[in-house]
């Protein structure tokens, strides 16, 4: 077990060096085998659909699972969910950093997200590395709503109305009015 853990640590450190990742390596060494990670939950705490657990599927360099039967999917953590070096929760998902934990459980209109599909950048195409916006399902009829980005809480932000950024990119103009209590 110790040899396998050491090999995983060395592999992880070499990935960090070869890909120029600047996050602290001490949090990159928590691999699913070593940390006993839950392989049935995504980084956003969404439950993976049955028969689809977190893993490196279809040759991509990040861990993911399907979250519903419409083939929507989300990233999975391969390391600890932490605020190390940031003001928000993040984890490694293969070679990428992802938001993790229950960042938002309501959409921008204050509607409660389904417990099985909380706010996140849920994917529809496994070959697209990033979704453009945060969203969640709000009912079992596939109705959904935009969510505030973990970087952008609902607030006035210098305006006379509440708003937040809904985009994955911090330099995007994707925003929406919000009413989250």
C-alpha positions as CSV (number, residue, x, y, z in Angstrom):
1,X,0.0,0.0,0.0
2,X,2.8,2.4,0.9
3,X,4.6,1.8,-2.4
4,X,1.4,2.5,-4.3
5,X,0.8,5.7,-2.4
6,X,4.4,6.8,-2.9
7,X,4.1,6.1,-6.7
8,X,0.8,8.0,-6.8
9,X,2.5,11.0,-5.1
10,X,5.5,11.0,-7.5
11,X,3.2,10.7,-10.5
12,X,1.1,13.6,-9.2
13,X,4.2,15.8,-8.6
14,X,5.5,15.0,-12.1
15,X,2.1,16.0,-13.6
16,X,2.3,19.3,-11.7
17,X,5.8,20.0,-12.9
18,X,5.1,19.0,-16.5
19,X,1.9,20.9,-16.8
20,X,2.9,24.1,-15.0
21,X,0.2,23.9,-12.3
22,X,0.9,26.4,-9.6
23,X,-1.4,25.2,-6.8
24,X,0.2,23.8,-3.7
25,X,1.2,20.2,-4.4
26,X,0.4,19.1,-0.8
27,X,-3.3,18.9,-1.9
28,X,-2.6,17.2,-5.1
29,X,-1.5,14.0,-3.5
30,X,-4.9,13.0,-2.1
31,X,-5.9,10.5,-4.7
32,X,-9.1,8.4,-4.6
33,X,-7.3,5.3,-3.4
34,X,-5.4,7.2,-0.7
35,X,-8.1,9.5,0.5
36,X,-11.0,7.0,0.2
37,X,-12.9,9.6,-1.9
38,X,-16.6,9.1,-2.6
39,X,-16.8,8.0,-6.2
40,X,-20.6,8.5,-6.3
41,X,-20.6,12.3,-5.9
42,X,-19.3,15.1,-8.1
43,X,-17.2,18.1,-7.1
44,X,-20.4,20.0,-6.7
45,X,-21.9,17.3,-4.5
46,X,-24.3,16.1,-7.2
47,X,-25.0,12.3,-7.0
48,X,-23.7,10.3,-9.9
49,X,-26.4,8.3,-11.7
50,X,-26.4,4.6,-11.0
51,X,-23.9,2.6,-13.0
52,X,-21.7,5.8,-13.5
53,X,-19.2,6.4,-10.8
54,X,-16.4,9.1,-10.9
55,X,-13.4,8.2,-13.1
56,X,-11.4,8.9,-16.1
57,X,-13.7,7.9,-18.9
58,X,-13.3,8.1,-22.7
59,X,-9.6,9.1,-22.5
60,X,-10.0,12.5,-21.0
61,X,-7.6,13.9,-18.4
62,X,-10.1,14.7,-15.7
63,X,-12.4,12.7,-13.5
64,X,-16.2,12.8,-14.2
65,X,-19.5,10.9,-14.0
66,X,-22.9,11.1,-15.6
67,X,-25.4,12.9,-13.3
68,X,-28.7,12.0,-15.1
69,X,-30.1,10.0,-17.9
70,X,-30.0,12.9,-20.4
71,X,-26.2,12.4,-20.4
72,X,-25.5,15.5,-18.4
73,X,-22.3,15.1,-16.4
74,X,-20.0,16.9,-13.9
75,X,-16.4,16.9,-12.7
76,X,-15.4,14.8,-9.8
77,X,-12.7,15.5,-7.2
78,X,-9.5,13.4,-7.3
79,X,-8.2,15.3,-4.2
80,X,-9.3,17.0,-1.1
81,X,-11.9,19.8,-1.2
82,X,-10.2,22.8,0.4
83,X,-9.8,26.6,0.5
84,X,-6.0,26.3,0.4
85,X,-4.7,29.3,-1.4
86,X,-8.1,30.6,-2.3
87,X,-11.3,32.2,-0.9
88,X,-13.5,29.4,-2.3
89,X,-13.6,25.6,-2.1
90,X,-11.6,23.8,-4.8
91,X,-10.2,20.4,-5.6
92,X,-8.1,18.7,-8.2
93,X,-10.0,16.8,-10.9
94,X,-7.1,15.2,-12.8
95,X,-5.1,18.1,-14.3
96,X,-7.7,20.7,-13.6
97,X,-8.9,22.6,-10.5
98,X,-12.7,22.5,-9.9
99,X,-15.1,24.2,-7.5
100,X,-16.3,21.7,-4.9
101,X,-18.7,21.4,-2.0
102,X,-22.2,22.8,-1.9
103,X,-21.5,26.2,-3.2
104,X,-25.1,27.1,-4.2
105,X,-28.3,25.2,-3.6
106,X,-30.6,27.9,-5.1
107,X,-30.8,29.4,-8.6
108,X,-30.7,33.2,-9.2
109,X,-34.4,33.4,-8.7
110,X,-34.2,31.8,-5.3
111,X,-35.7,28.4,-6.4
112,X,-34.3,25.5,-4.5
113,X,-32.1,23.2,-6.7
114,X,-32.8,19.5,-6.7
115,X,-30.6,17.7,-4.2
116,X,-29.3,15.5,-6.9
117,X,-28.4,18.4,-9.2
118,X,-27.1,21.4,-7.3
119,X,-25.5,24.4,-9.0
120,X,-22.6,23.6,-11.2
121,X,-21.1,23.6,-14.7
122,X,-22.8,20.4,-15.6
123,X,-21.8,19.2,-19.1
124,X,-23.9,17.9,-22.0
125,X,-20.9,16.8,-24.1
126,X,-18.0,14.9,-22.5
127,X,-15.6,16.3,-25.0
128,X,-16.2,19.9,-24.0
129,X,-13.7,20.7,-21.2
130,X,-15.8,23.5,-19.7
131,X,-19.4,24.6,-19.5
132,X,-20.1,28.3,-20.1
133,X,-22.4,28.9,-17.1
134,X,-23.6,27.6,-13.7
135,X,-27.0,26.1,-13.5
136,X,-29.2,23.5,-11.7
137,X,-32.4,21.6,-12.2
138,X,-35.2,23.1,-10.0
139,X,-37.8,20.3,-10.5
140,X,-38.3,16.8,-11.9
141,X,-39.7,18.3,-15.2
142,X,-36.2,19.3,-16.3
143,X,-36.9,23.0,-15.6
144,X,-33.6,24.7,-14.7
145,X,-32.2,28.1,-13.7
146,X,-28.9,29.9,-13.8
147,X,-26.8,30.0,-10.6
148,X,-24.3,32.5,-9.3
149,X,-20.7,31.6,-9.9
150,X,-18.8,30.7,-6.7
151,X,-16.7,33.8,-7.5
152,X,-19.7,36.1,-7.5
153,X,-22.2,36.1,-4.7
154,X,-25.7,37.7,-5.2
155,X,-25.4,41.4,-4.3
156,X,-25.5,45.0,-5.5
157,X,-21.8,45.2,-6.5
158,X,-22.1,49.0,-7.0
159,X,-25.5,48.9,-8.7
160,X,-29.1,49.6,-7.4
161,X,-30.2,46.0,-8.0
162,X,-28.9,42.5,-7.0
163,X,-26.9,40.6,-9.6
164,X,-24.2,38.0,-9.9
165,X,-21.9,36.5,-12.6
166,X,-23.3,33.2,-13.9
167,X,-20.3,32.4,-16.1
168,X,-17.4,30.1,-15.5
169,X,-15.1,32.8,-16.7
170,X,-14.5,35.7,-14.5
171,X,-13.9,38.0,-17.5
172,X,-17.3,37.3,-19.1
173,X,-20.3,39.6,-19.2
174,X,-22.6,36.7,-18.4
175,X,-24.7,37.9,-15.5
176,X,-28.2,37.8,-14.2
177,X,-30.4,39.5,-11.7
178,X,-30.6,37.5,-8.5
179,X,-32.9,37.2,-5.5
180,X,-31.3,34.6,-3.2
181,X,-32.2,34.8,0.5
